[in-house]
Structures are given as structure tokens and as C-alpha cells.
């Protein structure tokens, strides 16, 4: 059992940090590309589906106390199966965060640092993440408690400040490309709720394990509200945004904001907030990847491998030859992989473990 214990609010913040990190880049645009003008209805629909899935996950976890998905995997199939599943989750943590980091740093390079080699920008984020993890998980959580509400509020401000640019007519036709596209093909948008993955790992960390269900539902609903805000900004403001290759649509929306002659070009403030939020996301991802690695190897001092994981993220982030390749991985491949890992693999393990529990 983990010695580090987190409260209800901190646990919700961990999950929302993941959603915010993904929304900074092209995720809102990708959702709109898939379901067009029906995206708002689709997000509401997908949020309901995710809430039902989360309720199922909570029910499946009930019989396993404070165990996480790795402990349950060992119960289900022994140490070999535990090592296989643990390795899959570590790979997912590292690979997904690496690709996201590459795209975020590419965007920063395009906007602010055109003459700076991409590896230097990425390296700075790795240093920030490793430093945060060396300070301890509790320090990262305290930073998250400050920065996440600000990041959440920043998106709300972008929406409100762009009120004059909003065109409600863009919600029509209400079902976009049709009922099937909205409610069946659009189910792929469930991949936007990647924070659900962390529900498999937080039980051992909770100060009040009995509030696991509350944490799960609250974080899912807040994620849905946040995604609605992000999607509404892009859908209502940009007339042909879905046809562009813009990598940071929220940043583009922030550039429209001005409050008179004295408060203009506020997008740099938003970018600073998002940079800190992104470093927090990297720290959390690294923390859980290292935690899984610790369970697989039984090492005592995890501080010794923080830099190793940081360098591993750096190496994978540099694998794509260019922005086009890394963007393709994020926009085309990521959705299917995340659905397979989060909603298929994780739930299948829990169901099989519960069936085994009934037989014993």
C-alpha cells in the first residue's frame, strides 16, 4: 500500500490535469472533425456513457479494497500476467505523454521559439518534470491544486471574452452528419476522457477509499463540462476551423481577446498557465509510470530511476521525424490505442477478476 495519501479534491485534480493537458493541443478540433456541428450533443452523450462506465468500474473495484489494476492483474493471472499488464500500462503512460510533449513543444517552437532546436524545448520540460518528481508527489499535487483551477478558469475566460465572436447558428444542423455519425461513429470521442485511466491506479493513494465512487463520478462530470467549453469555443468562433491543421486551437481563440487598448495580446498569459499545467501533467504521468515499475521490480528507492524515465520520454518524443508524423500519431492512432487500453483492457481485467472472485 502506498505511503502517500491524497484527498478527494487532489484525486479529482489529478484526473482533470490529464484532460486539460490534452485539450491544449488539437484534441478539441479532432472531436469536431469527427462529429461536426453535432459535437456538443456528442460530448453530452459521451459524458453520460463515460459516467455509466465509471459506475461499472467502481462496482468492479468494490471487492478489491485498496488494490489497483496491477494488484488485481496479479490476483487474476499471477506474476507473469502482472508483468505483462504492468508493462503495457508503463508503455502507454510513456508513449502517450511523449507524443503529446513533442506536439506541445512543436507548437511552442512555431509560436515563440522558431530558431530553437526542438530537442532543447523538450529537454526543459523533462527537467521540470524530473525536478517536480524529485520534490515528491505531494509537492506536485499542491502545485496542481493551484494551477488546475486557473487553467480551468482560463478556458472559461476565453469563452466569455469571445462572446462577441460566437455564432450560435454553427450548432446547426443539430445532428451534424447524421444520427449514426453522432451516436455511433462519434463514440470514438470517448478517448478524450483519458483521465479515466488513472482511476485504475488511485485506490491505494486515497485517504478516504470510501469516496472512490464520488471521486470517479465528479471527475468524469467535470471533464465533460470542460470538454464542452473547449469544443464550444472552437465550434462557435471559427467558421472553417475543422478544415485547418491548426495545432493549438485554444491558443488561436485566445488571440481574439482584448479588453480595450490597455489589455491586448493576452494569449501569452494563457500559454504560461498551460505550460505549467503541462509540466504538472508530465509529473503525474511519470509518477504513475514509476509507481507501476516499482510494483513490477520491487525496487525501494524510485528517485534513482526518475531521470531514466525522463530520458525515456525524451527519446520517444524525438522519434517522429517531423511534426506531421507526431500529429498523425496523436490525431489518428491515439484514439484507438487509448480506447483499447482504458476501456477494453482495463475493464476486461476487472470483469475476469470479479468472476474469479465469485468462484472462490
C-alpha positions in Angstrom: 0.0 0.0 0.0 1.3 3.5 -0.9 2.6 5.7 2.0 1.5 8.8 0.0 -2.1 9.6 0.7 -4.3 12.1 -1.2 -7.6 13.7 -0.5 -10.8 13.7 -2.6 -10.0 17.1 -4.2 -6.5 16.2 -5.0 -7.6 12.9 -6.7 -10.1 14.8 -8.8 -7.4 17.3 -9.8 -5.1 14.5 -10.9 -7.7 13.3 -13.4 -8.6 16.7 -14.7 -5.0 17.6 -15.2 -4.8 14.9 -17.8 -7.8 16.2 -19.7 -6.5 19.8 -19.6 -3.1 18.8 -21.0 -4.7 17.0 -24.0 -7.1 19.9 -24.7 -4.3 22.4 -25.0 -3.4 20.9 -28.4 -5.6 19.7 -31.2 -7.9 17.4 -29.2 -11.0 19.8 -29.3 -10.6 20.2 -33.1 -10.3 16.4 -33.5 -13.6 15.9 -31.7 -15.2 18.5 -34.0 -13.7 16.9 -37.2 -15.3 13.6 -36.2 -18.8 14.9 -35.4 -19.0 18.3 -37.0 -21.8 20.6 -35.7 -23.2 17.7 -33.5 -20.1 17.7 -31.3 -21.8 19.4 -28.4 -24.6 16.8 -28.3 -22.0 14.2 -28.8 -19.9 15.3 -25.8 -23.0 15.3 -23.6 -23.8 11.8 -24.9 -20.3 10.5 -24.4 -20.1 12.0 -20.9 -23.2 10.0 -20.0 -21.6 6.9 -21.5 -18.4 7.5 -19.6 -20.3 8.1 -16.3 -22.0 4.7 -16.7 -18.6 3.1 -17.5 -17.1 4.7 -14.4 -20.0 3.4 -12.3 -19.2 -0.1 -13.6 -15.5 0.4 -12.8 -16.4 1.5 -9.2 -18.6 -1.6 -8.8 -15.9 -3.9 -10.1 -13.3 -2.4 -7.7 -15.5 -2.9 -4.7 -14.3 -6.4 -3.9 -10.6 -5.5 -4.1 -10.3 -2.9 -1.4 -7.4 -0.6 -1.9 -5.8 -2.6 -4.7 -5.0 -1.1 -8.1 -5.2 -2.6 -11.5 -1.7 -4.1 -11.2 -2.6 -5.9 -7.9 -5.8 -7.2 -9.5 -3.8 -8.4 -12.5 -1.6 -10.4 -10.2 -4.6 -11.9 -8.5 -6.1 -12.8 -11.8 -3.1 -14.3 -13.6 -0.1 -14.4 -11.3 3.2 -12.6 -11.6 3.8 -13.2 -15.3 0.4 -11.7 -16.2 1.0 -8.9 -13.8 4.3 -8.1 -15.5 2.7 -8.1 -19.0 -0.2 -5.8 -17.9 2.2 -3.5 -16.0 4.5 -3.2 -19.0 1.6 -2.3 -21.2 0.5 0.5 -18.9 4.0 1.8 -18.5 4.4 1.8 -22.2 1.1 3.6 -22.6 2.0 6.2 -20.0 5.4 7.0 -21.5 4.4 6.8 -25.2 1.2 8.9 -24.9 3.0 11.6 -22.8 6.0 11.6 -25.2 3.9 12.2 -28.3 1.8 14.9 -26.5 5.0 16.5 -25.3 6.5 16.5 -28.8 3.4 18.2 -30.3 3.2 20.8 -27.5 6.9 21.7 -27.9 6.5 21.9 -31.6 3.6 24.3 -31.1 5.7 26.4 -28.7 8.5 26.4 -31.3 6.2 27.6 -34.0 4.7 30.4 -31.9 7.6 31.6 -29.8 10.9 29.8 -30.5 11.3 29.4 -34.2 15.1 29.4 -34.0 15.4 27.0 -31.1 16.0 23.3 -31.8 13.0 21.2 -30.7 15.1 18.9 -28.5 16.1 21.9 -26.2 12.5 22.8 -25.7 11.5 19.2 -24.9 14.6 18.9 -22.6 13.4 21.9 -20.5 10.0 20.2 -19.9 11.8 16.9 -18.9 13.9 18.8 -16.4 10.8 20.4 -14.9 9.0 17.1 -14.7 12.0 15.3 -13.1 12.6 18.1 -10.6 8.9 18.0 -9.6 9.0 14.3 -9.1 12.2 14.5 -7.0 10.5 17.0 -4.7 7.8 14.4 -4.1 4.3 13.6 -5.3 2.7 15.8 -2.5 4.5 18.8 -3.9 3.2 18.1 -7.4 -0.3 17.7 -6.0 -0.1 21.1 -4.2 1.0 22.8 -7.4 -1.9 21.1 -9.2 -4.4 22.4 -6.7 -3.3 25.9 -7.6 -2.7 25.7 -11.3 -5.6 23.5 -12.3 -8.4 25.8 -11.2 -6.6 28.6 -13.0 -6.2 26.5 -16.2 -9.9 25.6 -16.0 -10.8 29.2 -15.5 -8.6 30.3 -18.4 -10.8 28.3 -20.8 -14.0 29.8 -19.3 -12.5 33.3 -19.7 -11.6 32.6 -23.4 -15.2 31.5 -24.0 -16.8 34.5 -22.2 -14.3 37.1 -23.6 -15.1 35.8 -27.1 -18.9 36.3 -26.6 -19.0 38.9 -29.4 -17.4 36.4 -31.8 -19.7 33.5 -31.0 -22.2 32.4 -33.7 -24.8 30.0 -32.2 -26.0 29.2 -35.7 -23.0 27.0 -36.2 -24.6 24.3 -34.0 -26.9 23.5 -37.0 -27.6 21.0 -38.4 -28.0 19.8 -34.9 -27.1 16.2 -35.7 -24.1 17.1 -38.0 -23.6 14.4 -40.5 -26.5 12.3 -39.2 -27.7 10.2 -36.3 -25.2 7.4 -36.9 -22.2 9.7 -37.1 -23.2 11.5 -33.9 -24.1 8.5 -31.7 -22.1 5.6 -33.2 -19.0 6.8 -35.1 -18.9 9.6 -32.6 -18.3 7.1 -29.8 -14.6 7.4 -30.7 -14.7 10.7 -28.9 -14.7 8.7 -25.7 -11.0 8.7 -26.0 -11.0 12.3 -24.8 -11.7 11.0 -21.3 -8.2 9.7 -20.8 -8.3 10.7 -17.2 -10.4 7.6 -16.5 -7.2 5.6 -16.9 -5.9 7.0 -13.6 -9.0 5.7 -11.8 -7.3 2.2 -12.1 -4.3 3.4 -10.1 -5.5 5.8 -7.4 -7.2 3.5 -4.9 -4.0 2.8 -2.9 -3.4 6.5 -2.6 -6.7 7.6 -1.2 -7.0 8.9 2.3 -10.7 8.0 2.2 -11.1 5.0 0.0 -14.9 5.0 0.6 -15.0 8.2 -1.5 -13.6 6.5 -4.6 -17.0 6.5 -6.3 -17.6 10.1 -5.6 -14.1 11.0 -7.0 -14.8 8.9 -10.1 -18.2 10.4 -10.9 -17.2 14.0 -10.1 -14.0 13.9 -12.2 -15.9 12.5 -15.1 -18.7 15.1 -15.0 -16.2 17.9 -14.6 -14.2 16.5 -17.5 -17.4 16.6 -19.6 -18.1 20.2 -18.7 -14.5 21.2 -19.5 -14.7 19.5 -22.9 -18.0 21.2 -23.6 -16.3 24.5 -23.0 -13.3 23.7 -25.2 -15.5 22.4 -28.1 -17.9 25.3 -27.9 -15.1 27.8 -28.2 -13.8 26.2 -31.4 -17.2 25.3 -32.9 -18.8 28.7 -32.3 -15.9 31.0 -33.1 -14.1 29.6 -36.2 -16.0 29.3 -39.4 -13.7 26.8 -41.2 -11.5 25.7 -38.3 -12.2 22.0 -38.9 -10.6 22.2 -42.3 -7.3 23.6 -40.9 -4.2 22.0 -39.4 -4.0 24.4 -36.5 -2.2 22.6 -33.7 -3.4 24.8 -30.8 -7.0 26.0 -31.4 -7.5 27.3 -27.9 -4.4 29.5 -28.3 -5.8 30.8 -31.5 -9.1 31.6 -29.8 -7.2 33.4 -27.0 -5.6 35.7 -29.6 -9.1 37.2 -30.3 -9.4 38.5 -26.8 -8.8 42.2 -26.0 -10.1 44.4 -23.2 -9.7 47.9 -24.6 -6.4 49.4 -25.7 -4.6 48.5 -22.5 -5.2 44.8 -22.3 -4.4 43.1 -25.6 -2.4 40.1 -26.7 -3.3 38.1 -23.5 -2.6 34.8 -25.2 0.9 34.8 -23.7 -0.6 34.7 -20.2 -2.8 31.8 -21.1 0.2 30.0 -22.6 2.2 30.4 -19.4 -0.7 28.8 -17.5 -0.9 25.9 -19.9 2.9 25.4 -19.8 2.8 24.9 -16.0 -0.3 22.7 -16.3 1.5 20.6 -18.9 4.6 20.1 -16.7 2.1 19.0 -13.9 0.7 16.5 -16.3 4.1 15.1 -17.2 5.0 14.9 -13.5 1.8 12.9 -12.8 2.2 10.6 -15.7 5.8 9.9 -14.7 4.8 9.3 -11.1 2.3 6.6 -12.0 4.6 5.0 -14.6 7.4 4.8 -11.9 4.8 3.5 -9.4 3.9 0.6 -11.7 7.6 -0.1 -12.4 8.2 -0.2 -8.7 5.5 -2.9 -8.3 7.0 -4.9 -11.1 10.6 -4.8 -9.9 10.2 -4.3 -6.1 12.8 -1.5 -6.1 12.9 0.6 -2.9 14.3 3.9 -4.0 12.4 5.2 -7.0 14.3 8.5 -7.1 17.1 6.7 -8.8 15.0 6.0 -11.9 13.2 9.3 -12.2 15.9 10.6 -14.6 15.8 7.3 -16.5 12.1 7.7 -17.2 12.6 11.3 -18.1 15.3 10.4 -20.7 13.0 7.7 -22.0 10.2 10.2 -22.6 12.8 12.5 -24.3 14.0 9.6 -26.6 10.4 8.6 -27.6 9.4 12.2 -28.1 12.3 12.6 -30.6 11.4 9.5 -32.6 8.9 11.1 -35.0 10.8 12.7 -38.0 8.7 15.8 -38.0 5.5 17.5 -36.8 3.3 15.8 -39.4 4.3 12.3 -38.1 3.7 13.2 -34.4 0.4 14.9 -35.2 -0.7 11.9 -37.1 0.1 9.7 -34.1 -1.9 12.0 -31.8 -4.9 12.5 -34.0 -5.3 9.2 -35.8 -3.6 6.5 -33.7 -4.1 7.8 -30.1 -7.9 7.4 -30.0 -7.8 3.7 -30.9 -4.9 2.9 -28.6 -6.5 4.7 -25.6 -9.8 3.1 -26.1 -8.1 -0.4 -26.3 -6.1 0.2 -23.1 -8.6 2.2 -21.0 -12.0 0.8 -21.9 -11.2 -2.7 -23.2 -8.1 -4.0 -21.4 -8.8 -2.4 -18.0 -12.4 -3.3 -17.8 -11.8 -6.8 -19.1 -9.3 -7.5 -16.3 -11.7 -6.2 -13.7 -14.6 -8.3 -15.0 -12.5 -11.5 -15.2 -11.1 -10.9 -11.7 -14.6 -10.5 -10.3 -15.7 -13.7 -12.0 -12.7 -15.4 -10.4 -13.7 -13.9 -7.0 -17.2 -15.4 -7.3 -15.8 -18.9 -8.0 -13.5 -18.9 -4.9 
